[in-house]
Amino acid sequence: MLLAFHKPFGVLSQFTSDGSPNRPLAEFGFPKNVYAIGRLDADSEGLLLLSDEAQWNEKLLHPRHAHEREYWAQVEKIPAPESLEKLARGLVIQGHATLPCRAWLLEPQPEIAPRVPPIRFRKSVPDCWIGLELIEGKNRQVRRMTAAISHPTLRLLRVRIGNFLLGTLPAGEWKKLSAEECQLVGGK
């Protein structure tokens, strides 16, 4: 069984509380014996997969499979093409060289439902949404990458894993994937 969950802001990628105000996955009525495949930080949103089958973990997370993940990051200021090219070539962050990726300005800019709580708003500093397609997922990697090019991330959503899109699944909701949808995620 493979489940897709639209993880809201302030939700942990684990079933037990960590003592913070963030909510655990246990509050969302998942079937017994499923666990998160990978993770999203509590302050990140979007597509999180869960399963009760261990092979999904290997298939989706091991670097040799080069499984694509697409993120939309709302960043401060509007990055110049050169800044996006720096992201695409890869950066050295905390002594680790990130792999090359695809980075682009989202056109048209997506209309995303407001976050609760809302992001920091500054009248004098514009923001915009960029897309990043990665095949690795180090801890807080997207946030560190955008900060390294002087465009801090204000909001982060994972919108795709493999060829499976989060689509219109509402925040806080989950669904069991069909065999066809499982093929989009990564085949089986």
C-alpha positions in Angstrom: 0.0 0.0 0.0 1.3 3.4 -0.9 -0.3 6.6 0.4 0.0 10.2 -0.8 -0.4 12.9 2.0 -0.5 16.7 1.6 1.5 17.5 4.7 0.6 20.9 6.0 2.9 23.4 7.7 3.6 22.5 11.3 3.3 18.7 10.9 6.1 16.3 11.7 7.1 13.5 9.3 6.8 11.0 12.2 3.9 9.5 14.2 5.1 10.4 17.6 5.3 13.9 19.2 8.7 15.4 19.7 7.6 17.7 22.4 7.2 20.7 20.1 4.0 22.4 19.1 4.2 20.6 15.8 1.5 17.9 15.1 2.5 14.2 14.6 1.2 12.1 11.7 -0.8 10.0 14.2 -3.4 12.8 14.1 -4.4 12.2 10.5 -6.1 8.7 10.6 -3.6 6.7 8.6 -4.0 2.9 8.4 -1.9 0.9 10.9 1.7 0.0 10.2 2.4 2.7 7.6 5.5 4.9 7.9 6.8 8.0 6.1 9.1 7.4 3.2 11.6 10.2 3.5 10.6 13.3 5.3 9.7 16.9 5.0 10.6 19.3 7.8 7.8 20.6 10.0 8.0 24.0 8.3 7.8 22.5 4.8 4.6 21.4 3.0 3.4 19.2 0.3 3.7 15.6 -1.0 4.8 13.0 1.6 4.5 9.4 0.8 3.7 6.7 3.3 3.7 2.9 3.0 3.7 -0.4 4.9 6.1 -1.9 2.3 9.8 -1.6 2.9 10.8 -1.8 -0.8 9.3 1.6 -1.4 11.9 3.1 1.0 14.8 1.6 -1.1 13.2 2.5 -4.4 12.5 6.1 -3.7 15.3 7.1 -1.4 18.5 5.4 -2.5 20.6 7.8 -4.6 21.4 5.1 -7.2 17.8 5.4 -8.4 18.2 9.2 -9.0 14.5 9.7 -8.2 13.3 13.2 -9.1 11.6 15.4 -6.5 10.1 18.8 -7.5 9.8 21.6 -5.1 8.3 25.1 -5.3 10.1 27.6 -3.1 8.7 31.1 -2.4 11.8 33.2 -2.1 12.7 36.7 -1.1 13.5 38.9 -4.1 13.4 37.8 -7.7 16.5 35.7 -8.7 18.4 36.7 -11.7 19.0 34.0 -14.4 22.7 33.8 -13.1 21.5 33.0 -9.6 19.2 30.2 -10.9 22.2 28.9 -13.0 24.3 28.7 -9.8 21.6 26.6 -8.2 21.4 24.4 -11.3 25.2 23.8 -11.4 25.3 22.8 -7.8 26.6 24.6 -4.7 28.9 23.7 -1.8 26.8 23.9 1.4 28.3 23.0 4.7 31.1 21.1 3.0 28.8 19.1 0.8 28.6 19.7 -3.0 24.9 19.5 -4.1 24.3 17.6 -7.3 23.3 19.6 -10.4 19.6 20.2 -10.6 17.0 22.0 -12.6 16.1 25.5 -11.3 13.6 27.9 -12.9 11.3 30.8 -12.2 7.7 29.6 -12.2 5.8 31.3 -15.0 3.0 32.1 -14.4 3.5 32.4 -10.7 1.3 29.8 -8.9 -1.6 30.8 -6.8 -1.2 28.8 -3.6 -3.7 29.0 -0.7 -2.3 31.1 2.2 -0.4 29.3 4.9 -1.4 29.3 8.5 0.4 31.0 10.0 1.1 33.4 7.1 4.7 33.9 5.8 6.7 37.0 6.8 5.6 39.8 4.5 7.7 42.9 3.8 6.3 45.6 1.7 9.7 46.7 0.4 11.0 43.2 -0.5 9.2 41.4 -3.4 9.0 37.6 -3.4 8.5 35.0 -6.1 8.1 31.3 -6.6 10.9 29.2 -8.2 10.9 25.5 -9.1 13.7 23.1 -8.2 14.0 19.5 -9.4 16.4 17.5 -7.3 17.5 13.9 -7.2 18.9 14.1 -3.7 17.3 15.3 -0.5 19.8 16.4 2.2 18.5 17.9 5.4 17.0 21.4 4.6 18.8 21.3 1.3 16.5 23.6 -0.7 16.4 26.2 2.1 20.2 26.2 2.3 20.6 26.4 -1.5 18.3 29.4 -1.9 20.0 31.1 1.1 23.4 30.5 -0.5 22.3 32.6 -3.5 20.9 35.4 -1.2 17.2 34.4 -1.8 16.0 33.0 1.5 13.1 30.6 1.3 9.9 31.9 2.8 7.7 28.9 2.0 8.5 25.4 0.6 6.2 22.8 -1.1 7.1 19.5 -2.5 4.8 19.1 -5.5 6.1 15.9 -7.3 7.9 12.7 -6.6 8.9 10.7 -9.7 6.0 11.5 -12.1 3.3 11.6 -9.4 2.0 15.1 -8.8 0.5 16.4 -5.5 -2.2 18.0 -7.7 -5.4 19.1 -6.0 -5.1 16.9 -2.9 -6.1 19.4 -0.1 -3.6 20.1 2.8 -4.1 17.7 5.6 -5.7 15.0 3.4 -4.3 11.7 2.2 -5.3 9.0 -0.4 -4.3 5.5 -1.2 -2.6 5.4 -4.6 -3.9 3.2 -7.4 -1.6 0.8 -9.3 -1.3 3.3 -12.1 -0.4 6.1 -9.6 2.2 3.8 -8.0 3.8 3.4 -11.4 4.0 7.2 -11.7 5.8 7.4 -8.3 8.4 4.9 -9.2 7.1 1.7 -10.7 7.0 -1.6 -8.9 
